[in-house]
Structures are given as C-alpha cells and as structure tokens.
C-alpha cells in the first residue's frame, strides 16, 4: 500500500486489515488532488473511478462505498442468509459491518470522524461515520451492537478512531453542546469556549471515546485530539470541507483476509 497512508496501530487479530488513505496516490486534479474517493463532490467521474480502482488494487479487497447521510443506520455488507444480497455501493447508511473475507467496510470523510471496529477473535469488522449528528444520535452504539451481546458484551470489541477536524478547529453552536450533554453530563468536559461569543470548540475524538466507553468498548486506539490528526490543520495530507468548502474525500477501511 501507499507509504503515506495511515495503517492503524491497534491490536487487531491477524486476519484483520485496516488502512486510512490520505490525499496521496491518485489522479484527481486541482482542489481534489489527488486520491479523491468521493463521487458526489464535483470531481471528474473518471478520475474518481480510477482512484477507487487504485484503492481496491492496493488493499486486495472490495471497498463498499455508502451514501452517508449523517444518521445512525448500520448495514451488513455480506449476506446473513442466502436470500439476502450483498449491499451495493451507494446504499444509504452511516455504518457497515461484515463477517465475509474480502469485503472492506469503508467510510469516507473530510472532517467527520471515521471509527473502525473488530472483535478480538477476528470474526466481524465494522466501520462508522461519526459527524457530530451521527455521534450524538448513537451511531457508534448502534455499530457496537452489531457484534452481539455474547458473554462479555461489547468488551470483546476494539476500536480505532481516525483523523477528523481537531478540537482547536471545530467551532460549534450551543445546540451541539446541548445535544451531547443531554445524553451524558460528562460530555461538557469535551467543549471549551471559542473566541467567537456564544460558540464552543468541540473535541470530537474525545466525545467518541466517551461514547465508546459507555458502550462497553474500553480498548480504543488512534486519534488523541492532537494537531497531527486534525484534517483542517494538515492540508497536504487530508481533505477538509470546513477548510476548503469544496473538497475531496479520503477513506478509512477495515476488512478480513
């Protein structure tokens, strides 16, 4: 794979692979340079198709691209029963899961938070798109439930939190703070007053870690909120909608081999 992509440092089982792409390694031009994987952001469709094919060849698995709608829907990419077809690209959902080999759970982002999951046995993998609306609505909890209760519940699951808009760049209104505090009072610690009156700076990865911990997932790796993980602060590495207005998309993927 491309040496400039991120390979999660997490104790995933041997049959689980994961990667987070960057802007590097594609054919797109201009503000989409170069590995834009989003087919809904105004980029040349042929370039996006080439970029997606490059990704597929690099990982040796089939990425399944969702139509992400900032909700909490979770879909299974592989058939739970013989009569159920494999999910197609463009299915509306904000998280996906798979137990079959060769199907990559794929989340595209350009400021929102991608979260990857696997269980310690390597039986199931999953990926979730956690913008603030989906995160507040419970998309991570919904994804964790896909792993089943089992004797130990979601404690058997490990998660990796990918790059997103950082806590020094994510300015939000009071309604965002209120939405998280309505779910858990401890969320208040993830907000600091912003320079603009009445605004707050939100720590999205910290909020995600709180929600994962509450869902029983204590083994969480990746984004710690430092500047190196911030999409806005790293224009040569990450796409950012907040920074650029019109932007490409990079992706976080997890799959079984």
Secondary structure, DSSP 8 states (H G I E B T S, - for coil): --TTSB---S---TTEEEEE--S-S----GGG-S----SSSS--HHHHHHHHHHHHHHHTSEEEE-B--SS--EEESS-SSTTS----TT-B-SEEEE-SBTEEEEEEESSSEEEEEEETTSS-EEEEEE-HHHHHHTHHHHHHHTT--TTTGGGGEEEEE--B--TTT-EE-HHHHHHHHHH-GGGGGGEEE-SSTT-EEE-HHHHHHHHHHHTT--EEEE--S-GGGBTTT-TTT---HHHHSS---EEEEEEE-
